Amino acid sequence: MQIPAQNTSDLPLLECSPPLFQVKVTETTKVAVLPDGFKSFAVGAVGQAYSGLTIDVDAGTITNARLTTSAADVTAALSIAAGMQAACLRFDAKANSYTFIEGTKYNFDKTMTVDLPSAGFYAFVSASLTVPIPTIYAQARTTNSSTSTTIVYGGGELELGVQTTNDNSITCTKKESSNAAAPADKASINIYFDIELKTKEEKVKKGEIKYKYNAAAVVDVRTLLPLYAYD
């Protein structure tokens, strides 16, 4: 099923299944708050440009959907120079943060093609190819052996830099507890993460974790004691 947002060829085209439901596509001209390193990317003709879409369905859930945007406006198109990318972010209401949509294509005709995992709000953006990738917890991210990938979770709470020995994917889940006991001379601040590779036989070639703690909630940190990670 192909659904134009309105009866005009300059607006986005949505292909989705199953076909037996009503879909509403609402355009947003400006996206106020985006993750660090991302800027709004306008698509559409003058007077019809938009930088985000809200996709609603009247029943059930989307099992497969692909969106093709209108062509980027002149200013937006010029921003995609060497080292830059056109991309798409989905706002996850439950996590209250954006997550990067992998596989988004910026086409020769300056349109964007996006595979949509669900209904919701999507923002079209531009960013450096090396920008940290915003991600929600428990969502898999691809990794590779040639470069380190920087992934940001929880709206900036956790930053993970990882390079694997072979192409792989990594998932980070925030936990409420852990079976691993803290070392004898350390006190736990009760923050736990479960980090796993899809192909567990492979290894992390290079890895770094940065955690942004809430000092007001962690008394030991306020006394300037050093922090450690353990597994």
KATAUR-V617123 format. One record per backbone hydrogen bond with DSSP energy under -0.5 kcal/mol. NH is the residue of the N-H (numbers start at 0). CO is the residue of the C=O. If there is no record, write none. Layout:
# KATAUR-V617123
nh	co
NH	CO
NH	CO
This chain:
# KATAUR-V617123
nh	co
2	13
3	1
4	11
7	5
10	7
12	67
13	2
14	12
14	65
15	0
15	13
16	63
20	18
23	55
25	23
25	53
27	51
31	29
37	34
38	125
40	123
41	39
42	49
43	70
47	44
48	44
49	42
50	27
51	27
52	121
53	25
54	52
54	119
55	23
55	53
57	21
62	16
63	16
65	14
66	113
67	12
68	66
68	111
71	109
72	41
76	72
77	73
78	74
78	75
79	76
80	78
83	80
84	126
86	124
88	122
89	98
90	120
91	89
91	96
92	90
95	91
96	91
98	89
99	133
100	87
101	99
103	100
104	112
106	104
106	110
109	106
112	104
113	66
115	64
115	113
116	114
119	54
120	90
121	52
122	88
123	50
124	86
125	38
126	84
127	36
128	82
130	127
132	149
133	131
134	151
137	171
138	135
140	169
142	167
148	161
150	148
150	159
151	132
152	157
153	134
155	152
156	152
157	152
158	209
159	150
160	158
160	207
161	148
161	159
162	205
163	143
164	202
167	142
169	140
170	195
172	193
174	191
185	182
191	174
193	172
194	192
195	170
195	193
197	168
199	197
201	198
204	162
204	202
205	162
207	160
209	158
211	156
212	210
214	212
216	213
217	213
217	214
218	216
220	217
221	217
222	218
222	219
223	220
224	219
